Structure formats: C-alpha cells, structure tokens
Amino acid sequence: MQRYFLTKVGESILLLLGVMVLVFFLVRITGDPANLMASREASPETIQQIREEWGFDRPLIVQFWDFVTGAAVLDFGKSYHFKTPAMPMVLERLPATIQLAAVGLLISVAIGIPLGLVGGFNPGSTVDSVGRFLAMLAQSIPNFWLALILILLFAVRLGWFPSFGRDELKSVVMPAFVLGLPVLGQIVRLTRSAVLEIRSEDFVRTAHSKGLLPQTIYVKHVLRNVAIPLISVIGVQFGYMLGGSIYIETIFAWPGIGQLLEQAIGWRDFPLIMAIAIFTSMVVLMLNLLTDVAYAVIDPRIRYGH
C-alpha cells in the first residue's frame, strides 16, 4: 500500500509540474504584460518602467523559476488589476465554488445512483427506460443553453428562484443542477452497467445457489462492488466540477473561482490567472489521489498490481 501511495504522489507531482510549465508559457505568449498593463497613451519609457518594476525585463527562465518557487508556497505575486496578492483572492472565492460543486454533486448522486440501481436490477422496465433517456439527455444538452432556459422559466416567468447572485440559499439550486446534470447522466449509466455486469459474475450465481436471500446478495455482493467504480468517478468529477464551473458561474453571476477566472482573463491579469489555474490543478490532483487511495482500500487488487 505504501509503494502504491508513493507512486501516485510522484505521478501527481510530475503532473503538477507539467501544468506549471503549460500555464506559465501559454499565458506569456499572449503578449507582453507591460504593454497590457500600460494605458494606450503610455510612452515607451513608461512601458519600460513598468517592465522593470514588475520584473518583466529579466530572462524568461528566471521569471519561470521565481514562479515555481513562489507557487511552492502559494505565492503568485500581486494581481495586476487589483494590486493585491492573488492567492488570498482565490481563497476568498473558494467557499462559493465548493458550495456550488458540492450541491451539484449531491443532486447528481441522489438522483443518479437510485436510477442506475433500479435500471440495473430491472433492465427493460419503465424506470430503466426513463433513466437511460435521462442519462442520454443529461450528457447531450449544452449546459450554458440549459442555464438560460432555466433562468427564463423558473426565474423570469415563475419567480421561484433568483436568476443570479448568492444572496439566499435557494440561489444555488439552478446553477448546481446545471453543473451537476452531465455528472448525473454519467452516474446513471455507470451504475446501471456495473450492476448488470456484476449480476452475471460467478460469485453472485454461487451466492444464489447457496440459498442466500436476494437482499443479502444485493447488499453484500452487488452494491459493494458497484461502489468501487462509483467512488472513482464521483471523486474525479467533483474535482472537475470545482475547476470547470466558469460558464455556469458567469451566467448565474455566482461569486466563485470560475467567475473570477473569467474576469482575470478579460483583464489579462497573469498572476491571478496562474494562481487560479495552479490552485485548481492542485485541488483536482489531490482529489484524484484521495480517490485512488480509497479505490485501493476497497479493492486490494489495485494496490497489489503495483
């Protein structure tokens, strides 16, 4: 188990270093930061002064090394736009994004797993047909289009939910549903296919031949094995929901990291963009690592394979 864990930690560190390289150089090739920070009427002397003040005149490899060493202690410098440290701004927006992703995941799990279980235990039934149709629909509808339709229907026409902001508890319902809908479809399909596959395994047929009660077989043999792929998918998807909510947060004016990233891109605020990208990558990699460990704890074959 220790070797498996160390291997996964090493892989996560290498991936994070790769993300740092990509983020730093991709952001830099968009243009000279000094020109972007200066006004249109700024003279070449003023632009050069900005370049020297912020360290843009140093060799690129030196700037990259400063970026890596700063990222190691979560110091990404000051935001160009706000003139304040970038990382505290990201942490200030983090609770809103966690709330949105957590509620979206809860909706997906609460609806998706029961539909998948019923469909897997009763293939071809009405509930199974409804579940498969819902799963296909959930993974096909563009989330930005669905967000606009929900705002028009439930906020403008019916007035059940607020159309933007985070002022009250029910404000999270619509953005969380839109964010979690694709995950819901994936959970339904994965749960259904896992139940169908496990029901045909030899150990399940042996349990039936021994005369065990169906409820005992479903709980001890089927559901326990269905939980293995579900844990993996739920952990990974939660990380992606934390980092992939930029469109949803922008449409619903949700004050989270996604909305901050959209603003930072518009302002060409390099420190803020890099702080959000690296911090989000760290969170996603950490969640993936925890998911791999949980997966190995439940299924010892995984860690023995390493």
N, C-alpha and C positions, 0 to 999 in steps of 0.2 A: 504493500500500500504506500509506503514511504517513497519508493522508487517511482511509482506511478504519479504521486503528487508532485515530486520534484521535476519530473519530466514535463508535466502540464504547466508548472510555474515557469520553467525555462522557455517553453513554447510561447507563453503569454508575454514574457519579457521581450522576446525576439519580435513578436507581432507588434508590441507597443513601440519598439524602436523603429520598425518599418513605418508605422503610422506617423511617427515624429518626422521622419525623413520626407514622406509624401506631403504632409501638411505644410511643413516649413517651405519646401521648394515650390510647391504648387501655388502657395499664397504669394511668394516672392515674384513669380513670373508674370503676375497680373499687372505689374507696374512698379515704378519707383515710389516707395512710401512717402518720400519727401515731397514729390510733386502732388501726390494725392492729399497730403495734409495741408499744403500751402494753398492760398487763395489763387484765383485765376490771374489776379493783378500782381502777384508776388514777383519780385525781381529774382534773377539768378543768384544774387548774393543772399537773399532771404532763404531761398531753397537750399543753398549750400549750408547756411547757418542751421537750418532745421536738420539737415542730413548729419551734421557734426554733433548737434545737441542730442539726437536720438541714437547715434552710433551707426547710421546707415553708410558712413564713409569707410568703415572697416571692411576687411576681406570677408566674403560671404561665409567661408568656413569658420571664421572667428565668431561671426554672428550666430551660426548654427550651433557652435559649441556652447555659447552663452545661453542659447535657447534650451539645449538639452540639460545643462547643469541647473538652469532655473526651473525647468519642468520637473526635475527630480525632487524639488522641494515645493512644487506647486506655485512657483513664482514666474509669471509670464509677462511681467512688466506692467506698465500703465496703459490703459485704454487711450487711443489717440483722440477719441471723441469726448469721453467723459473726464479724461485727465486724472483718473483714479485707478488703483490696482485692479487688474482684470479679474483675477480669481475670486475675490470677495463678491463681485457682481454675479458671477456664475453660481456661487453657493447661495446667494440670496434668492435666485430664481429656482433653485433645485427643488424645494418642497412642493411648489406648484406642479412641476413636471412629474415628480414622484406620485403626487396625488392623482394626476390625470392618468398616468400609466397603470397605477395600482387599481383604480376603479375600472378602467378599461379591461384589464386582465381578469378582474373579478367577474365582470359581466360575461366575458368570453368563457371562463371556466364554469360558471354557474349554469350557463345555457348549453355550452358545447359538450361537456362530459356526459350529462344525462342523455342528451340526444344521441350521442355516439354509442353509449352503452345500450340503450333501448334498440337502436338500429342494428347493433352487432348481435344482440341476443334474439332479435326478431327480424331477420332480414326479409325484405319484401313487404313488411307491414306498412300501414298508413304513416305511422310515426317515422319509420325508416325512410319512406319516400319524402316526407316533409323535411327531415333532417338533411338528406342528401341535396335536395333542392336549395335549402337554406345555405348549406355549405358552399355550393357552387355559386350562388348569388353573392354571398359574402365576400368571396375571393375574386369576383368579377367586377363589382361596382367600384368605380373610382371614388376614393374617399373624399376628395375635395368637392366632387359633384354631389355626393350624398350629404355632405355638410351643408351645402347651400340649400338643398331641398328640405332638410330638417329645420333649418332656420326659417325658411319661408312658411312651412306648415305649422310647426309647433311653437315658434316664437312670434311670427308676424300674424298669422291667421288665428291660431288658437290661444296664444299668450300663455301657454303652460310653462315654458322655460325662458329664461333670459337669453338673448341672442349673442351676448358677448360678455367678457369680464369674468371675475371670480369673486363677486360680491356676496353671493349666498350659496348654500350647499347644493341646491339643485342646478347651479350653473355648470357643474361638472358632468351632468348626465349626458347631454348631447355630444360634447366633444369626446367623452370617454367611450360612448357607444360607437362613434365613427372610428375612433382609433383602434378599438378592440374588435371590430367586425371581421377584418381579414383573419385575425388570430382565432376567432370563434369558428370560422369555416375550416381552418386547418385542424383545430382540436376535434371537431366533429368527425372529419374524415379519418384522422389518425386513430381516434378511439374506436371507431367502427371497424376499421381494418385490423387493428390489433386484437379486438375481441374475436372477430371471425377467424383470424389466424390461430390464436391460442386455443380456441374451442376445438380445433381439429388436431391438436397435438396429442401425442401418445399418452402423456401423463394425465391429461384430462379424461381421455377414454378409460384409462386404468382406474381413475377415481370413480367414474360411473360404474365400472364393472365390480368394484368393491362394495357398491351399495351405499355410497355416501350421499347425503342429502344434496339436492341441487343447490340450495342456498350455501352450503358449506363449500361446494366445489367452486361456485362463483366467487365467493369472498376470498378463500384461501389460495386458490389456484389461478383463476382467471383475472380477477381485479388486481391482485398483487403483481402479476406480470404485465398487465396493461399499464400500471403506474410507472414502469421503467421508462418507456419511450415518452410518456406524458411529462415526466419531470424534466427530461432533457429539452423538450420543445417549449414548455412553459418558461423555464429559466432563460433560454436563449431569446424567446420572443419578448420577455419582459425587458431585457436589455435593449433590444431593437426598438421597443416602444418608447423607452426613455430617450433614445437618440434620434428617433425618426418621426417626431411629432411636430416638425417645423411647420408644415402646411396647416395642420389642424389648429395649432396654437395661433397661427397668424389669422386664420379665418375667424376663429372664435375670440380673438384678442385675449387669449389666455396668457397670463404673465409668467411664462416659464422659460426654460432654456431655449426651446425652439424659436419662440418669438424673438428672443434676444439675439440668436444667431442670424435670423433674417434681417434684423436691424443692423447688426455688425457687418454683414456682407454689403448692405447698401451703403454703409459709411466707409467701407474699405478699412475697417478697424482691425488691423492684423493681430495685435496682441489678444484682443477679445475673441477673434475667430479661432486662433490657435488654442487659447485657453479652453474654449467650449469643445473644440474637436478632440483635444488630448484628454480632457477630463471625461468626456463621454466615452471615449475609447477605453479608458481605464476602468470605468464602471462596467461596460459591456464585457471586457475581458475578465474582470473579477467575477461577474455573474456566471460567465461561461465556465470559469474554473470551479466555482462552487457547484455548478450543475454537474460537471464531470466527476467531482468527488462524490456527490450524492448518488450519481449513477453507479459508480464503482462500489459504494457501500451496499446498495440494494442488490446489484448483480456482481458477485465476486469474479465472474469470468472475465470482466472487463479489465480489472487490475492484474489478474494473473496473465492476461495476454501481453502485458507489458513487462 
